[in-house]
Amino acid sequence: MSVSRSGLRMLTSSASRQFRFGRSILPMTSAALTSTGKVNFFPSKESLVNYFEAQQPRYFSSEAPRDVQKEIGDMVANNKVVVFMKGVPEAPRCGFSNAVVQILRMHDVTYDAHNVLEDEELRQGIKDFSSWPTIPQVYMEGEFIGGCDILLQMHQSGELVEELQKVGIRSALLGAEEDDKK
């Protein structure tokens, strides 16, 4: 037995005690006598670690947590042009998403669109994936291009036509320019 500065006497023994923590019973490795003569038992560190690990959610095979980052990686890798937007191309739900849709429509680009408003995990996941805080986000051949402002700037400067050509897409605006020259 030993006395600590706080006046508690520590009792240790080889006999394992038990302590009720929630619905679990944890083995104890030490106890203390208070100045009033009450005995306080302390759970071992290992017991607490095991208890809290057991409290983690357990998933059945159909409920396994999603790997959103892998899903996004697969989406952008398997399609030439991918847009993560608010709404769908036929009905964008924000002005910036609408602008991206209109720009891609002018170039007659076929793309894969994902509505982040339907899936909160996807909405946060895409921001983490690109380290870009805003939506919409445009990807070409797996590479992050940018949001509405960048796509608009690329469109105005003619750089978007070049980027589309790099990924094997012919812009409809090239055909219009050639028709104007004739």
C-alpha positions in Angstrom: 0.0 0.0 0.0 1.3 3.5 -0.8 0.1 7.0 0.0 -0.1 9.6 -2.8 0.1 13.4 -2.4 -3.7 13.7 -2.7 -4.1 11.5 0.4 -5.3 8.4 -1.6 -3.8 5.2 -0.6 -3.2 2.9 -3.6 -4.0 -0.7 -3.1 -2.7 -3.2 -5.7 -3.1 -6.9 -5.6 -2.6 -9.8 -7.9 -6.3 -10.5 -7.7 -8.2 -8.9 -10.6 -11.2 -6.8 -9.6 -14.0 -5.9 -12.0 -15.7 -2.5 -12.7 -19.0 -1.9 -14.4 -18.6 0.6 -17.2 -21.9 1.1 -19.1 -23.1 -2.4 -19.9 -19.6 -3.8 -19.9 -17.6 -5.3 -17.0 -14.0 -4.3 -17.1 -11.2 -5.9 -15.1 -9.4 -3.6 -12.6 -5.7 -3.5 -11.8 -5.7 -1.0 -8.9 -7.8 0.6 -6.3 -7.5 3.6 -3.9 -8.8 4.3 -0.4 -10.1 7.8 0.0 -9.7 9.8 3.2 -13.3 8.9 4.0 -12.5 5.2 3.8 -14.3 4.5 0.5 -12.6 2.3 -2.1 -12.4 3.6 -5.7 -11.5 1.1 -8.4 -9.7 2.2 -11.6 -10.0 0.3 -14.9 -6.7 -0.8 -16.6 -5.7 1.1 -19.7 -6.1 -2.1 -21.7 -9.6 -2.6 -20.5 -10.6 0.9 -21.5 -9.0 0.5 -25.0 -10.8 -2.8 -25.5 -14.1 -1.3 -24.3 -14.0 1.7 -26.7 -12.8 -0.4 -29.6 -15.8 -2.7 -29.0 -18.1 0.3 -29.2 -17.1 1.2 -32.8 -19.9 0.6 -35.2 -19.9 -2.8 -36.8 -21.0 -3.1 -40.4 -22.7 -5.9 -42.2 -21.4 -6.6 -45.7 -24.3 -4.5 -47.2 -23.6 -1.6 -44.8 -19.8 -1.2 -45.2 -18.7 2.4 -45.2 -18.3 3.9 -48.6 -14.9 4.8 -50.0 -16.0 8.0 -51.6 -12.5 9.0 -52.6 -12.1 5.7 -54.6 -15.6 6.2 -56.2 -14.6 9.7 -57.3 -11.3 8.5 -58.6 -13.0 5.8 -60.6 -15.6 8.3 -62.0 -12.9 10.7 -63.2 -10.7 8.0 -64.5 -13.4 6.2 -66.5 -14.8 9.2 -68.4 -13.2 11.8 -70.7 -15.1 14.7 -69.1 -16.8 14.7 -65.7 -18.8 17.5 -64.1 -19.7 17.5 -60.4 -22.5 20.0 -60.2 -25.6 21.1 -58.3 -28.5 19.7 -60.1 -28.5 17.8 -63.4 -27.6 19.2 -66.9 -31.3 19.4 -67.9 -32.1 21.3 -64.7 -29.1 22.9 -63.0 -29.8 24.1 -59.4 -27.3 27.0 -59.3 -26.1 29.6 -61.7 -22.5 28.5 -61.7 -23.5 24.9 -62.6 -25.8 26.3 -65.3 -22.9 28.3 -66.8 -20.7 25.2 -67.0 -23.5 23.3 -68.7 -24.0 26.1 -71.2 -20.3 26.3 -72.0 -20.0 22.5 -72.5 -23.2 22.6 -74.6 -21.8 25.3 -76.9 -18.8 23.0 -77.5 -21.1 20.0 -78.0 -19.3 18.1 -75.3 -20.7 14.8 -74.0 -19.9 14.5 -70.3 -20.7 12.5 -67.2 -22.6 14.6 -64.7 -23.0 14.0 -61.0 -25.5 15.8 -58.8 -23.8 16.6 -55.5 -27.1 17.7 -54.0 -28.4 14.1 -53.9 -25.4 12.8 -52.0 -23.8 14.7 -49.1 -20.9 12.3 -48.9 -20.1 13.0 -52.6 -20.5 16.7 -52.1 -17.9 16.8 -49.3 -15.8 14.1 -50.9 -15.3 15.9 -54.2 -14.1 19.0 -52.3 -11.6 16.9 -50.4 -10.6 15.0 -53.6 -9.6 18.2 -55.5 -8.7 20.4 -52.5 -11.1 22.9 -54.2 -13.9 24.3 -52.0 -16.5 25.1 -54.6 -18.9 23.3 -56.9 -19.2 22.8 -59.9 -15.9 21.0 -60.7 -14.8 19.9 -64.1 -12.4 17.0 -64.8 -10.9 16.0 -68.2 -9.1 12.7 -68.6 -8.9 12.4 -64.8 -7.3 15.9 -64.4 -9.0 18.6 -62.4 -9.6 21.6 -64.7 -11.4 23.9 -62.3 -14.8 25.4 -61.6 -17.1 27.8 -63.4 -14.7 30.8 -63.4 -11.8 28.8 -64.8 -13.9 27.1 -67.4 -15.4 30.4 -68.5 -12.0 32.0 -68.8 -10.7 29.0 -70.8 -13.8 29.3 -73.1 -13.3 33.1 -73.6 -9.5 32.7 -74.4 -10.0 29.7 -76.7 -7.9 27.5 -74.4 -10.9 25.2 -73.8 -10.9 24.2 -77.5 -7.3 23.2 -77.1 -7.9 21.2 -73.9 -10.8 19.4 -75.5 -8.6 18.5 -78.5 -6.0 17.1 -76.1 -8.5 14.6 -74.8 -9.8 13.7 -78.2 -12.9 15.9 -78.4 -13.6 18.2 -81.3 -15.3 21.3 -80.2 -18.5 22.3 -82.2 -17.1 25.9 -82.2 -14.3 24.7 -84.5 -16.9 23.7 -87.1 -18.6 27.1 -86.7 -15.3 28.9 -87.2 -14.5 27.0 -90.3 -18.0 27.7 -91.7 -17.4 31.4 -91.0 -14.1 31.4 -93.0 -15.8 29.9 -96.1 
